[in-house]
């Protein structure tokens, strides 16, 4: 991510965290994590993107649904 993209993401994360309830640090962590996942989901599919999504605990099912492919195709794409 570039600096400008990160700055815009932080602004979105703050507004999203303000809508949630609970501890501020936990809300910010959840909001920023969801924005990072959203950012990666907008990228074209590649092995690196799939690995980053899996590191952020995104399921194969959600990845497959986002990229309109089967879970088996995502798993084989990940093994390349």
C-alpha positions as CSV (number, residue, x, y, z in Angstrom):
1,X,0.0,0.0,0.0
2,X,1.1,3.5,-0.7
3,X,1.1,6.2,2.0
4,X,-2.0,7.9,0.6
5,X,-3.8,4.6,0.4
6,X,-2.8,3.8,4.0
7,X,-4.0,7.3,5.1
8,X,-7.3,6.9,3.5
9,X,-7.7,3.4,5.0
10,X,-7.0,4.7,8.4
11,X,-9.7,7.4,8.0
12,X,-12.2,4.7,7.0
13,X,-11.1,2.5,9.9
14,X,-11.6,5.3,12.4
15,X,-15.1,6.0,11.1
16,X,-15.9,2.3,11.1
17,X,-14.5,1.9,14.6
18,X,-16.7,4.7,15.9
19,X,-19.8,2.8,14.9
20,X,-18.8,-0.2,17.0
21,X,-19.0,-0.7,20.7
22,X,-16.4,-1.8,23.2
23,X,-12.7,-1.1,23.8
24,X,-11.2,1.5,21.3
25,X,-8.1,-0.5,20.5
26,X,-10.1,-3.7,19.8
27,X,-12.5,-1.8,17.6
28,X,-9.6,-0.2,15.7
29,X,-7.9,-3.5,15.2
30,X,-11.1,-5.1,13.9
31,X,-11.9,-2.2,11.6
32,X,-8.4,-2.0,10.1
33,X,-8.2,-5.7,9.7
34,X,-11.5,-5.7,7.8
35,X,-10.4,-2.8,5.6
36,X,-7.1,-4.7,4.8
37,X,-9.1,-7.8,3.8
38,X,-11.4,-5.6,1.7
39,X,-8.4,-4.0,0.0
40,X,-6.9,-7.4,-0.9
41,X,-10.2,-8.7,-2.2
42,X,-10.3,-5.9,-4.7
43,X,-6.9,-7.0,-6.1
44,X,-6.6,-9.4,-9.0
45,X,-6.2,-13.0,-7.9
46,X,-2.6,-14.3,-7.5
47,X,-0.8,-16.6,-5.2
48,X,0.5,-13.7,-3.0
49,X,-3.0,-12.3,-2.6
50,X,-4.4,-15.6,-1.6
51,X,-1.6,-16.1,1.0
52,X,-2.2,-12.6,2.4
53,X,-5.9,-13.3,2.7
54,X,-5.3,-16.6,4.4
55,X,-3.0,-14.9,6.9
56,X,-5.8,-12.6,7.7
57,X,-8.0,-15.6,8.5
58,X,-10.2,-15.3,5.4
59,X,-11.7,-18.7,4.5
60,X,-11.3,-20.5,1.2
61,X,-15.1,-20.2,0.8
62,X,-15.0,-16.5,1.0
63,X,-12.1,-16.2,-1.4
64,X,-13.8,-18.5,-3.9
65,X,-17.1,-16.6,-3.6
66,X,-15.3,-13.2,-4.1
67,X,-13.4,-14.4,-7.2
68,X,-16.3,-16.5,-8.5
69,X,-14.4,-19.8,-8.6
70,X,-14.6,-23.1,-6.8
71,X,-12.7,-23.8,-3.6
72,X,-10.7,-26.5,-5.3
73,X,-9.6,-24.0,-7.9
74,X,-8.5,-21.6,-5.1
75,X,-6.6,-24.4,-3.3
76,X,-4.8,-25.5,-6.5
77,X,-4.1,-21.8,-7.3
78,X,-2.6,-21.5,-3.8
79,X,-0.3,-24.6,-4.4
80,X,1.3,-23.3,-7.5
